Amino acid sequence: MIVNAECVGCGQCVVFCPSEAISVWGRASISDNCTRCGVCVPYCPLGAIREDEV
């Protein structure tokens, strides 16, 4: 998962992340603990979180 420049740091993704892999310091940051479940994606009001192309 990646966070693009649209992120405003609202924290909605943090609330719903089941693996507690997201922190917000200005904007969201996704740690290596991310399981790529995608739960956070629909909760981002700006669509700033998306799957990265691995």
Z-matrix of the N, CA and C atoms (Angstrom, degrees):
N
C 1 1.443
C 2 1.525 1 107.72
N 3 1.295 2 116.09 1 144.21
C 4 1.459 3 120.84 2 175.58
C 5 1.522 4 109.52 3 -130.23
N 6 1.313 5 115.28 4 156.49
C 7 1.457 6 122.96 5 177.21
C 8 1.519 7 106.56 6 -114.16
N 9 1.337 8 116.48 7 123.90
C 10 1.461 9 118.45 8 179.88
C 11 1.534 10 111.51 9 -93.88
N 12 1.304 11 116.19 10 -178.97
C 13 1.466 12 122.71 11 -174.65
C 14 1.522 13 113.89 12 -66.68
N 15 1.323 14 117.79 13 -10.32
C 16 1.471 15 120.94 14 178.33
C 17 1.531 16 112.47 15 -70.87
N 18 1.322 17 117.27 16 -17.52
C 19 1.465 18 121.97 17 -177.54
C 20 1.529 19 110.44 18 -61.61
N 21 1.338 20 114.33 19 132.11
C 22 1.472 21 120.49 20 177.29
C 23 1.529 22 111.89 21 -111.44
N 24 1.346 23 116.61 22 5.15
C 25 1.462 24 120.20 23 177.49
C 26 1.508 25 115.29 24 75.27
N 27 1.331 26 118.02 25 31.04
C 28 1.469 27 120.69 26 -177.64
C 29 1.523 28 113.04 27 -68.47
N 30 1.340 29 117.71 28 -25.94
C 31 1.455 30 121.72 29 176.79
C 32 1.519 31 116.16 30 87.72
N 33 1.312 32 119.20 31 1.43
C 34 1.460 33 120.55 32 179.43
C 35 1.526 34 111.82 33 -59.57
N 36 1.298 35 117.53 34 -37.64
C 37 1.463 36 121.45 35 179.86
C 38 1.517 37 111.32 36 -63.87
N 39 1.313 38 117.22 37 -36.36
C 40 1.468 39 122.41 38 -179.36
C 41 1.524 40 110.42 39 -61.96
N 42 1.299 41 116.23 40 -43.32
C 43 1.462 42 122.31 41 -177.30
C 44 1.522 43 111.51 42 -59.78
N 45 1.324 44 117.56 43 -37.85
C 46 1.457 45 121.27 44 -172.73
C 47 1.524 46 115.07 45 -100.28
N 48 1.320 47 118.92 46 -2.89
C 49 1.467 48 121.61 47 -178.74
C 50 1.531 49 109.56 48 -72.47
N 51 1.347 50 118.69 49 114.45
C 52 1.466 51 120.59 50 -178.08
C 53 1.530 52 113.62 51 -71.38
N 54 1.319 53 117.84 52 -19.94
C 55 1.470 54 119.71 53 -179.44
C 56 1.522 55 113.19 54 -102.16
N 57 1.335 56 116.79 55 7.19
C 58 1.466 57 122.32 56 178.99
C 59 1.524 58 111.32 57 51.16
N 60 1.325 59 115.63 58 43.63
C 61 1.462 60 121.63 59 -176.02
C 62 1.526 61 113.50 60 -98.07
N 63 1.330 62 117.40 61 2.68
C 64 1.463 63 120.35 62 -176.05
C 65 1.522 64 110.13 63 -118.06
N 66 1.317 65 115.87 64 134.03
C 67 1.460 66 121.58 65 172.88
C 68 1.523 67 107.38 66 -128.36
N 69 1.314 68 115.05 67 158.23
C 70 1.465 69 119.79 68 -179.35
C 71 1.514 70 109.78 69 -125.67
N 72 1.304 71 116.03 70 118.97
C 73 1.465 72 124.64 71 172.45
C 74 1.524 73 105.38 72 -135.37
N 75 1.311 74 116.02 73 85.70
C 76 1.468 75 120.67 74 -174.49
C 77 1.510 76 110.45 75 88.90
N 78 1.328 77 116.32 76 -56.30
C 79 1.460 78 121.70 77 171.50
C 80 1.521 79 107.95 78 -143.52
N 81 1.317 80 116.65 79 165.68
C 82 1.460 81 121.28 80 -175.92
C 83 1.523 82 111.73 81 -65.95
N 84 1.315 83 114.05 82 146.82
C 85 1.459 84 121.96 83 176.35
C 86 1.529 85 106.97 84 -134.54
N 87 1.312 86 116.97 85 132.18
C 88 1.454 87 121.46 86 -177.71
C 89 1.525 88 109.09 87 -106.29
N 90 1.337 89 115.62 88 125.36
C 91 1.471 90 120.97 89 -176.66
C 92 1.524 91 111.80 90 -84.92
N 93 1.320 92 114.87 91 176.55
C 94 1.462 93 121.37 92 177.11
C 95 1.524 94 112.42 93 -68.21
N 96 1.319 95 117.66 94 -11.42
C 97 1.464 96 121.53 95 177.22
C 98 1.528 97 112.13 96 -73.77
N 99 1.308 98 117.44 97 -8.60
C 100 1.467 99 122.44 98 -179.14
C 101 1.527 100 109.79 99 -60.25
N 102 1.329 101 116.21 100 130.03
C 103 1.464 102 121.65 101 179.29
C 104 1.524 103 111.85 102 -96.75
N 105 1.331 104 117.16 103 2.56
C 106 1.468 105 123.56 104 -179.66
C 107 1.528 106 112.40 105 60.84
N 108 1.324 107 116.41 106 33.31
C 109 1.464 108 120.75 107 -179.00
C 110 1.522 109 112.05 108 -72.36
N 111 1.339 110 117.10 109 -26.41
C 112 1.460 111 121.11 110 177.93
C 113 1.514 112 115.50 111 84.82
N 114 1.318 113 118.11 112 2.74
C 115 1.467 114 121.11 113 -179.44
C 116 1.529 115 111.08 114 -57.71
N 117 1.304 116 118.29 115 -36.54
C 118 1.463 117 122.55 116 -176.58
C 119 1.533 118 113.38 117 -68.89
N 120 1.311 119 116.97 118 -29.16
C 121 1.468 120 121.55 119 -171.80
C 122 1.535 121 113.40 120 -54.63
N 123 1.325 122 120.33 121 -52.38
C 124 1.469 123 118.82 122 -178.03
C 125 1.526 124 114.69 123 -70.11
N 126 1.334 125 116.85 124 -16.24
C 127 1.461 126 119.85 125 -179.28
C 128 1.523 127 113.68 126 -85.99
N 129 1.317 128 117.59 127 -8.65
C 130 1.463 129 120.54 128 177.13
C 131 1.528 130 108.57 129 -80.45
N 132 1.334 131 117.50 130 113.38
C 133 1.465 132 119.64 131 -176.13
C 134 1.530 133 113.84 132 -66.86
N 135 1.317 134 117.86 133 -17.57
C 136 1.455 135 121.13 134 -178.67
C 137 1.525 136 113.52 135 -107.97
N 138 1.326 137 116.65 136 0.21
C 139 1.450 138 120.19 137 -179.08
C 140 1.514 139 113.40 138 67.54
N 141 1.322 140 116.80 139 30.81
C 142 1.456 141 121.10 140 -175.62
C 143 1.529 142 114.02 141 -82.14
N 144 1.324 143 117.06 142 -12.08
C 145 1.461 144 120.25 143 179.13
C 146 1.528 145 107.95 144 -107.49
N 147 1.344 146 114.48 145 132.43
C 148 1.461 147 118.55 146 177.52
C 149 1.527 148 108.90 147 -150.04
N 150 1.315 149 115.09 148 166.61
C 151 1.462 150 119.28 149 177.55
C 152 1.521 151 109.15 150 -71.76
N 153 1.313 152 115.18 151 139.86
C 154 1.460 153 119.22 152 175.14
C 155 1.520 154 109.07 153 -86.98
N 156 1.297 155 116.25 154 157.23
C 157 1.447 156 121.18 155 178.78
C 158 1.514 157 107.48 156 -90.44
N 159 1.324 158 116.39 157 106.52
C 160 1.454 159 120.82 158 -177.79
C 161 1.500 160 110.36 159 -93.53
